[in-house]
Amino acid sequence: MVIVNEEGCEPNHLMRINVGDQRLRSKGRLLLIGSCMDRYPDIIKEFSERDGGQAVLHVCLEETHANQAGFKIGSIVKYSGIKEVTVLTVDGSPHCVQLHYSIEDIKRHFAPEITTHHYVVEKGQVYEVSDKAVKHSRHLSKIQKMLE
């Protein structure tokens, strides 16, 4: 899943792992990161080791369509018995934000029993984002009303 050494972490690619891989099943927890997070190896390492460790996969939604990634993530959640999913991406990316949306859609429609966490990195600083913020960010009219 993730190779942790002095140089940092080397996560596997979401689209190149079997949905029932033992490394996923044995952890029960999944950290999904945007591929461009590779510029923050210390942050990835910190998150990968939280609470006894979790499986780490990366994906770039600029390369992989969100529907493909979402189907794969949903399959992983169900086949591997994932109970908790954490999403960690750079902030401000119109591609990375889709990873946050995908997880909440999977939770809402297919796996309401999972726990989800959202984090973004802005200028090297990690910020936790609520599922409510993820939902609101999909609705520009709601954001506009909040700004007025």
C-alpha positions as CSV (number, residue, x, y, z in Angstrom):
1,M,0.0,0.0,0.0
2,V,2.4,2.6,1.2
3,I,6.1,2.3,1.5
4,V,7.3,4.4,4.5
5,N,11.0,5.1,4.8
6,E,13.4,8.0,5.5
7,E,12.5,9.6,2.2
8,G,8.7,9.6,2.8
9,C,5.8,7.5,1.4
10,E,5.2,5.8,-1.9
11,P,1.4,5.1,-2.2
12,N,-0.1,2.8,-4.8
13,H,-2.2,4.1,-7.6
14,L,-6.0,3.7,-7.1
15,M,-6.6,2.4,-10.6
16,R,-3.7,-0.2,-10.4
17,I,-4.8,-2.2,-7.3
18,N,-7.3,-5.0,-6.9
19,V,-10.4,-4.0,-5.0
20,G,-10.0,-6.9,-2.7
21,D,-6.3,-6.6,-2.1
22,Q,-5.2,-8.0,1.3
23,R,-3.4,-4.8,2.0
24,L,-6.7,-2.9,1.9
25,R,-8.7,-5.5,3.8
26,S,-6.1,-5.8,6.6
27,K,-6.2,-2.1,7.4
28,G,-10.0,-1.4,7.1
29,R,-9.1,2.3,6.7
30,L,-8.2,4.1,3.5
31,L,-6.4,7.3,2.9
32,L,-7.1,8.7,-0.6
33,I,-4.7,11.4,-1.8
34,G,-4.5,13.5,-4.9
35,S,-1.4,12.5,-6.9
36,C,0.0,16.0,-6.6
37,M,0.3,15.6,-2.9
38,D,3.6,13.9,-3.6
39,R,5.2,17.3,-2.9
40,Y,4.2,16.9,0.7
41,P,5.7,13.5,1.7
42,D,5.9,14.4,5.4
43,I,2.2,15.2,5.5
44,I,1.4,12.0,3.7
45,K,3.5,10.0,6.1
46,E,1.9,11.6,9.1
47,F,-1.6,10.8,7.8
48,S,-0.7,7.3,6.7
49,E,0.5,6.4,10.3
50,R,-2.5,7.8,12.2
51,D,-4.4,5.5,14.4
52,G,-2.3,2.4,13.7
53,G,-1.9,3.1,10.0
54,Q,-4.1,3.0,6.9
55,A,-3.9,1.9,3.3
56,V,-2.9,4.8,1.1
57,L,-3.9,5.2,-2.6
58,H,-3.4,8.1,-4.9
59,V,-5.3,9.2,-8.0
60,C,-5.2,12.2,-10.3
61,L,-8.7,13.2,-11.5
62,E,-7.1,15.2,-14.2
63,E,-6.0,11.8,-15.7
64,T,-8.7,9.5,-14.5
65,H,-12.4,10.4,-14.9
66,A,-14.2,10.9,-11.5
67,N,-16.8,8.3,-12.5
68,Q,-14.1,5.7,-13.0
69,A,-12.4,6.6,-9.7
70,G,-15.7,6.7,-7.8
71,F,-16.7,3.2,-9.0
72,K,-13.4,1.8,-8.1
73,I,-13.4,3.5,-4.6
74,G,-17.0,2.2,-4.0
75,S,-15.9,-1.3,-5.0
76,I,-12.9,-1.1,-2.7
77,V,-15.1,0.1,0.2
78,K,-17.5,-2.8,-0.2
79,Y,-15.1,-5.6,-1.2
80,S,-12.4,-4.8,1.3
81,G,-14.7,-3.9,4.2
82,I,-13.4,-0.3,4.5
83,K,-14.9,1.4,7.6
84,E,-13.2,4.8,7.3
85,V,-12.0,6.9,4.4
86,T,-9.9,10.0,4.6
87,V,-9.4,12.3,1.6
88,L,-6.3,14.5,1.5
89,T,-5.8,16.8,-1.4
90,V,-4.3,20.2,-2.3
91,D,-6.7,23.0,-1.9
92,G,-8.0,25.0,-4.9
93,S,-7.7,22.2,-7.5
94,P,-10.9,21.8,-9.5
95,H,-9.9,18.2,-10.1
96,C,-8.9,17.2,-6.6
97,V,-12.1,18.6,-5.1
98,Q,-14.0,15.9,-7.1
99,L,-12.3,13.3,-4.9
100,H,-14.0,14.8,-1.9
101,Y,-17.3,14.8,-3.7
102,S,-16.9,11.2,-4.8
103,I,-16.4,10.0,-1.3
104,E,-19.5,11.8,0.0
105,D,-21.6,10.4,-2.9
106,I,-20.4,6.9,-2.1
107,K,-21.3,7.4,1.5
108,R,-24.7,8.8,0.7
109,H,-25.8,6.3,-1.9
110,F,-23.9,3.1,-1.2
111,A,-22.1,2.9,2.1
112,P,-23.8,5.1,4.8
113,E,-21.9,3.2,7.5
114,I,-18.5,4.5,6.6
115,T,-16.8,7.4,8.4
116,T,-15.4,10.1,6.2
117,H,-12.8,12.8,6.8
118,H,-11.7,15.6,4.5
119,Y,-8.4,17.5,4.6
120,V,-6.9,20.0,2.2
121,V,-3.4,21.5,2.1
122,E,-2.9,25.1,1.3
123,K,0.7,26.5,1.2
124,G,1.9,23.6,3.3
125,Q,-0.7,24.0,6.0
126,V,-3.3,21.2,6.6
127,Y,-7.0,22.2,7.1
128,E,-9.8,19.9,8.1
129,V,-12.9,20.4,6.0
130,S,-16.4,19.2,7.2
131,D,-18.7,17.1,5.0
132,K,-21.1,20.0,5.2
133,A,-18.5,22.3,3.6
134,V,-17.9,19.6,0.8
135,K,-21.6,19.5,0.2
136,H,-22.0,23.3,0.1
137,S,-19.1,23.7,-2.3
138,R,-21.1,21.8,-4.9
139,H,-23.8,24.4,-4.8
140,L,-22.6,27.8,-6.1
141,S,-26.0,29.4,-5.4
142,K,-25.6,28.6,-1.7
143,I,-22.1,29.9,-1.6
144,Q,-23.3,33.1,-3.3
145,K,-26.0,33.6,-0.6
146,M,-23.4,33.1,2.1
147,L,-21.2,35.8,0.6
148,E,-23.9,38.3,0.3
